[in-house]
Amino acid sequence: MPNTKSARKAIKSSLRKRQNNNYWKNRIKASIKSIRKTLETKNPDNAILNKDFVVLQKTLDKASKNKVIHKNKANRLKSRYAQKITARAEKVDTKSEKIKTKSTRAKTSK
C-alpha cells in the first residue's frame, strides 16, 4: 500500500502506462502473427502481404513514437519482415517462371 498521496498517484499513472504499453505490444504481436500466418501458406497473396506489412510498419512507428519500444527495435523488425516478404515473393515468382518455361518448351517441341 502506498504511504503518501504522491505514491498513490504514481501507482495510478503506472497502471495507465502499463495498459498503454500492453495495448501497443499486443497490436504488434497480432500484426506479426498475421504476416507469419500468410507467409506459411503455400501461395501467399502479395496484396495481402503488402497490406499486412503496411499495418505492421504503422504500428511499429506509433509504438516507437510513444516510447513503448525502442526506435532501433522497430526499424530492425520492419527490415526483417521486409526481407522475408521480398524473399517469399521472389520464390513465388521463380516458381511461376519455371512453370511458364516448361509449358512453352513443350509447345515448341511438337
N, CA and C of each residue as an Amber inpcrd file, in Angstrom:
protein
   330
   0.8290000  -1.1820000   0.0000000   0.0000000   0.0000000   0.0000000
   0.8780000   1.2540000   0.0000000   0.4840000   2.2290000  -0.7940000
   1.2490000   3.4820000  -0.8260000   1.0360000   4.2750000   0.4700000
   2.1070000   4.8850000   0.9220000   2.0340000   5.6400000   2.1730000
   1.6860000   7.1060000   1.9610000   2.0340000   7.6460000   0.8190000
   1.7980000   9.0700000   0.5910000   0.8410000   9.2740000  -0.5740000
   0.3820000  10.5220000  -0.6760000  -0.5430000  10.8650000  -1.7470000
   0.1430000  10.7570000  -3.1040000   1.3990000  11.1840000  -3.1860000
   2.1320000  11.1070000  -4.4550000   2.3920000   9.6540000  -4.8580000
   2.5520000   8.7630000  -3.8800000   2.7540000   7.3470000  -4.1850000
   1.4830000   6.7480000  -4.7820000   0.3110000   7.1870000  -4.2680000
  -0.9540000   6.7180000  -4.8330000  -1.1080000   7.1860000  -6.2770000
  -0.7310000   8.4350000  -6.5310000  -0.8010000   8.9670000  -7.8900000
   0.1590000   8.2270000  -8.8130000   1.3250000   7.8860000  -8.2830000
   2.3140000   7.1650000  -9.0920000   1.7990000   5.7890000  -9.4770000
   1.0960000   5.1370000  -8.5800000   0.5230000   3.8230000  -8.8870000
  -0.5190000   3.9490000  -9.9870000  -1.3690000   4.9710000  -9.9100000
  -2.3800000   5.1770000 -10.9500000  -1.7380000   5.4110000 -12.3120000
  -0.7150000   6.2610000 -12.3310000  -0.0780000   6.5610000 -13.6210000
   0.6680000   5.3520000 -14.1590000   1.2830000   4.5610000 -13.2770000
   1.9880000   3.3730000 -13.7650000   1.0110000   2.3480000 -14.3290000
  -0.1910000   2.2560000 -13.7560000  -1.2040000   1.3470000 -14.3000000
  -1.6590000   1.7980000 -15.6850000  -1.8580000   3.1190000 -15.8490000
  -2.2340000   3.6470000 -17.1620000  -1.1410000   3.3710000 -18.1920000
   0.1000000   3.5980000 -17.8040000   1.2200000   3.3640000 -18.7190000
   1.3210000   1.8860000 -19.0830000   1.0980000   1.0250000 -18.0920000
   1.1610000  -0.4100000 -18.3480000   0.0850000  -0.8430000 -19.3300000
  -1.1170000  -0.3270000 -19.1650000  -2.2010000  -0.6590000 -20.0920000
  -1.8840000  -0.1800000 -21.4980000  -1.3320000   1.0100000 -21.6100000
  -0.9750000   1.5610000 -22.9130000   0.1230000   0.7210000 -23.5660000
   1.1320000   0.3560000 -22.7800000   2.2220000  -0.4660000 -23.3160000
   1.7060000  -1.8250000 -23.7760000   0.8410000  -2.4370000 -22.9790000
   0.2870000  -3.7380000 -23.3550000  -0.5650000  -3.6380000 -24.6130000
  -1.3030000  -2.5490000 -24.7620000  -2.1240000  -2.3460000 -25.9500000
  -1.2510000  -2.3420000 -27.2020000  -0.1860000  -1.5390000 -27.1950000
   0.6710000  -1.4470000 -28.3780000   1.4310000  -2.7360000 -28.6250000
   1.9040000  -3.3910000 -27.5590000   2.6390000  -4.6440000 -27.7440000
   1.7310000  -5.7330000 -28.3070000   0.4860000  -5.7640000 -27.8660000
  -0.4570000  -6.7490000 -28.4020000  -0.7750000  -6.4720000 -29.8670000
  -0.8810000  -5.1990000 -30.2500000  -1.1110000  -4.8630000 -31.6640000
   0.0740000  -5.2890000 -32.5180000   1.2840000  -5.1000000 -32.0080000
   2.4850000  -5.5130000 -32.7430000   2.4800000  -7.0230000 -32.9210000
   2.2100000  -7.7430000 -31.8320000   2.1940000  -9.2060000 -31.9010000
   1.1400000  -9.7070000 -32.8820000  -0.0240000  -9.0810000 -32.8910000
  -1.1020000  -9.5120000 -33.7850000  -0.7300000  -9.2880000 -35.2440000
  -0.1180000  -8.1510000 -35.5480000   0.2480000  -7.8880000 -36.9450000
   1.3910000  -8.7940000 -37.3950000   2.3330000  -9.0920000 -36.5000000
   3.4150000 -10.0280000 -36.8370000   2.8370000 -11.4220000 -37.0660000
   1.8840000 -11.7950000 -36.2270000   1.2610000 -13.1100000 -36.3550000
   0.5260000 -13.2520000 -37.6850000  -0.1560000 -12.1960000 -38.1210000
  -0.8840000 -12.2790000 -39.3890000   0.0880000 -12.3900000 -40.5680000
   1.2320000 -11.7000000 -40.4960000   2.2300000 -11.8070000 -41.5660000
   2.8220000 -13.2090000 -41.5930000   3.1690000 -13.7280000 -40.4230000
   3.7450000 -15.0840000 -40.3680000   2.7600000 -16.1230000 -40.8980000
   1.5020000 -15.9690000 -40.5290000   0.4750000 -16.9150000 -40.9760000
   0.3360000 -16.8750000 -42.4940000   0.3730000 -15.6870000 -43.0670000
   0.2740000 -15.5500000 -44.5170000   1.5080000 -16.1120000 -45.2050000
   2.6860000 -15.9020000 -44.6090000   3.9250000 -16.4130000 -45.2030000
   3.9790000 -17.9410000 -45.1880000   3.3330000 -18.5700000 -44.2050000
   3.3770000 -20.0230000 -44.0930000   2.4870000 -20.7260000 -45.1090000
   1.5560000 -20.0200000 -45.7190000   0.7070000 -20.6480000 -46.7210000
   1.5280000 -20.9560000 -47.9660000   1.0430000 -21.8840000 -48.7730000
   1.7930000 -22.2890000 -49.9640000   1.8890000 -21.1650000 -50.9800000
   0.7950000 -20.5200000 -51.2760000   0.7810000 -19.4320000 -52.2530000
   0.2590000 -18.1580000 -51.5980000   1.1450000 -17.4080000 -50.9280000
   0.6670000 -16.1870000 -50.2770000   0.3110000 -15.1140000 -51.2970000
  -0.7420000 -14.4130000 -51.0180000  -1.1730000 -13.3280000 -51.8980000
  -0.3370000 -12.0860000 -51.5850000   0.3220000 -11.5470000 -52.6070000
   1.1940000 -10.3920000 -52.3960000   0.4220000  -9.1730000 -51.9180000
  -0.8040000  -9.0140000 -52.3620000  -1.5950000  -7.8600000 -51.9380000
  -1.8780000  -7.9250000 -50.4380000  -2.2200000  -9.1150000 -49.9620000
  -2.4890000  -9.2820000 -48.5320000  -1.2180000  -9.0680000 -47.7280000
  -0.1010000  -9.6230000 -48.2220000   1.1710000  -9.4500000 -47.5250000
   1.5600000  -7.9780000 -47.4380000   1.4110000  -7.2650000 -48.5360000
   1.7750000  -5.8480000 -48.5330000   0.8830000  -5.0460000 -47.5960000
  -0.4000000  -5.3890000 -47.5710000  -1.3330000  -4.6910000 -46.6840000
  -0.9730000  -4.9490000 -45.2190000  -0.6690000  -6.2140000 -44.9020000
  -0.2800000  -6.5540000 -43.5350000   1.0350000  -5.8820000 -43.1460000
   1.9490000  -5.7830000 -44.1110000   3.2390000  -5.1600000 -43.8240000
   3.0780000  -3.6620000 -43.5620000   2.1880000  -3.0160000 -44.2910000
   1.9320000  -1.5890000 -44.0530000   1.3530000  -1.3910000 -42.6520000
   0.4560000  -2.2810000 -42.2480000  -0.1270000  -2.1980000 -40.9070000
   0.9640000  -2.3860000 -39.8540000   1.8640000  -3.3450000 -40.0910000
   2.9590000  -3.5840000 -39.1520000   3.8570000  -2.3540000 -39.0480000
   4.1860000  -1.7550000 -40.1820000   5.0360000  -0.5670000 -40.1670000
   4.3920000   0.5710000 -39.3730000   3.1200000   0.8100000 -39.6200000
   2.4240000   1.8800000 -38.9020000   2.4080000   1.6080000 -37.4020000
   2.1200000   0.3600000 -37.0390000   2.0400000   0.0090000 -35.6290000
   3.3920000   0.1770000 -34.9510000   4.4500000  -0.2950000 -35.6120000
   5.7830000  -0.1710000 -35.0290000   6.2000000   1.2930000 -34.8970000
   5.8900000   2.0940000 -35.9060000   6.2480000   3.5100000 -35.8410000
   5.5140000   4.2250000 -34.7050000   4.2330000   3.9320000 -34.5610000
   3.4660000   4.5770000 -33.4960000   3.9270000   4.1050000 -32.1180000
   4.2560000   2.8140000 -31.9990000   4.7260000   2.2960000 -30.7130000
   6.0760000   2.9000000 -30.3400000   6.9450000   3.0770000 -31.3300000
   8.2430000   3.6820000 -31.0170000   8.0880000   5.1730000 -30.7210000
   7.1290000   5.8260000 -31.3720000   6.8740000   7.2430000 -31.0940000
   6.3780000   7.4260000 -29.6620000   5.5590000   6.4820000 -29.1910000
   5.0350000   6.5460000 -27.8300000   5.9890000   5.9430000 -26.8070000
   7.1830000   5.5750000 -27.2480000   8.2450000   5.0310000 -26.3940000
   7.8400000   3.7200000 -25.7210000   7.0370000   2.9250000 -26.4330000
   6.7010000   1.5940000 -25.9470000   7.8520000   0.6510000 -26.2730000
   8.4020000   0.7820000 -27.4870000   9.5880000   0.0310000 -27.8800000
  10.6250000   1.0250000 -28.3940000  11.8650000   0.5800000 -28.4500000
  12.9450000   1.4490000 -28.9230000  12.8470000   1.6000000 -30.4340000
  13.2600000   2.7610000 -30.9350000  13.1300000   3.0210000 -32.3720000
  14.0010000   2.0790000 -33.1930000  15.1490000   1.6620000 -32.6570000
  16.0000000   0.7270000 -33.3950000  15.3550000  -0.6540000 -33.4880000
  14.6390000  -1.0560000 -32.4450000  13.9340000  -2.3330000 -32.4970000
  12.8330000  -2.2850000 -33.5440000  12.1390000  -1.1720000 -33.6220000
  11.0850000  -1.0180000 -34.6270000  11.6800000  -1.1100000 -36.0240000
  12.7920000  -0.4190000 -36.2500000  13.4390000  -0.4600000 -37.5620000
  13.9640000  -1.8500000 -37.8860000  14.4860000  -2.5410000 -36.8830000
  15.0050000  -3.8950000 -37.0950000  13.8810000  -4.8530000 -37.4970000
  12.7520000  -4.7700000 -36.8040000  11.6230000  -5.6450000 -37.1360000
  11.0790000  -5.3450000 -38.5270000  10.9760000  -4.0660000 -38.8730000
  10.4920000  -3.6960000 -40.2100000  11.4240000  -4.2450000 -41.2790000
  12.7220000  -4.1370000 -41.0440000  13.7000000  -4.6150000 -42.0150000
  13.6140000  -6.1260000 -42.1820000  13.5150000  -6.8420000 -41.0770000
  13.4700000  -8.3100000 -41.1420000  12.2330000  -8.8050000 -41.8840000
  11.0930000  -8.2080000 -41.5780000   9.8770000  -8.6700000 -42.2450000
   9.8210000  -8.2260000 -43.6980000  10.4390000  -7.1100000 -44.0210000
  10.5290000  -6.7010000 -45.4310000  11.3740000  -7.7060000 -46.2050000
  12.4780000  -8.1540000 -45.6110000  13.3280000  -9.1540000 -46.2640000
  12.5830000 -10.4670000 -46.4540000  11.8500000 -10.8920000 -45.4270000
  11.1040000 -12.1470000 -45.5330000  10.0450000 -12.0710000 -46.6280000
   9.3620000 -10.9520000 -46.7060000   8.2970000 -10.8030000 -47.7020000
   8.8720000 -10.7660000 -49.1070000   9.9640000 -10.0310000 -49.3120000
  10.5610000  -9.9650000 -50.6530000  11.1520000 -11.3030000 -51.0560000
  11.7560000 -12.0210000 -50.1040000  12.3070000 -13.3410000 -50.4190000
  11.1960000 -14.2950000 -50.8210000  10.0860000 -14.2350000 -50.1160000
   8.9560000 -15.1110000 -50.4300000   8.3540000 -14.7470000 -51.7910000
   8.2760000 -13.4640000 -52.0870000   7.7270000 -13.0240000 -53.3750000
   8.6300000 -13.4650000 -54.5220000   9.9500000 -13.3830000 -54.3340000
  10.8810000 -13.8270000 -55.3740000  10.7790000 -15.3310000 -55.5840000
  10.6040000 -16.0650000 -54.4910000  10.4920000 -17.5180000 -54.5900000
   9.2450000 -17.9060000 -55.3780000   8.1520000 -17.2260000 -55.1270000
   6.9030000 -17.4940000 -55.8450000   7.0560000 -17.1130000 -57.3160000
   7.7330000 -15.9890000 -57.6100000   7.9370000 -15.5520000 -58.9900000
   8.7840000 -16.5480000 -59.7680000   9.8370000 -17.0870000 -59.1550000
  10.6910000 -18.0380000 -59.8650000   9.9400000 -19.3290000 -60.1430000
   9.0740000 -19.7360000 -59.2230000   8.2750000 -20.9400000 -59.4610000
   7.3410000 -20.7370000 -60.6440000   6.7130000 -19.5880000 -60.7270000
   5.7900000 -19.3350000 -61.8340000   6.5490000 -19.2320000 -63.1500000
   7.7760000 -18.6950000 -63.1290000   8.5770000 -18.6170000 -64.3520000
   8.9710000 -20.0040000 -64.8290000   9.3120000 -20.9010000 -63.9030000
   9.6690000 -22.2660000 -64.2760000   8.4900000 -22.9700000 -64.9310000
   7.3200000 -22.7530000 -64.3920000   6.1260000 -23.3800000 -64.9580000
   5.8780000 -22.8420000 -66.3630000   6.0480000 -21.5460000 -66.5630000
   5.8270000 -20.9470000 -67.8750000   6.8420000 -21.4590000 -68.8880000
   8.0980000 -21.5760000 -68.5020000   9.1230000 -22.0190000 -69.4490000
   8.9190000 -23.4780000 -69.8210000   8.4960000 -24.2920000 -68.8830000
   8.2430000 -25.6930000 -69.1930000   7.1060000 -25.8210000 -70.2000000
   6.0600000 -25.0530000 -70.0190000   4.9110000 -25.1650000 -70.9120000
   5.2570000 -24.6550000 -72.3100000   6.0660000 -23.6300000 -72.4310000
   6.4270000 -23.1240000 -73.7580000   7.3670000 -24.0840000 -74.4650000
   8.2390000 -24.7280000 -73.7320000   9.1410000 -25.7050000 -74.3440000
   8.3570000 -26.8790000 -74.9150000   7.3630000 -27.3210000 -74.1760000
   6.5710000 -28.4490000 -74.6390000   5.8080000 -28.0870000 -75.9080000
   5.3320000 -26.8720000 -76.0170000   4.5810000 -26.4520000 -77.1880000
   5.4920000 -26.3280000 -78.4050000   6.6910000 -25.8300000 -78.2430000
   7.5870000 -25.6250000 -79.3790000   8.1720000 -26.9370000 -79.8860000
   8.3110000 -27.9270000 -79.0210000   8.9060000 -29.1890000 -79.4540000
   7.9500000 -30.0090000 -80.3190000   6.6840000 -29.7580000 -80.2640000
   5.7100000 -30.5280000 -81.0440000   5.7920000 -30.1670000 -82.4410000
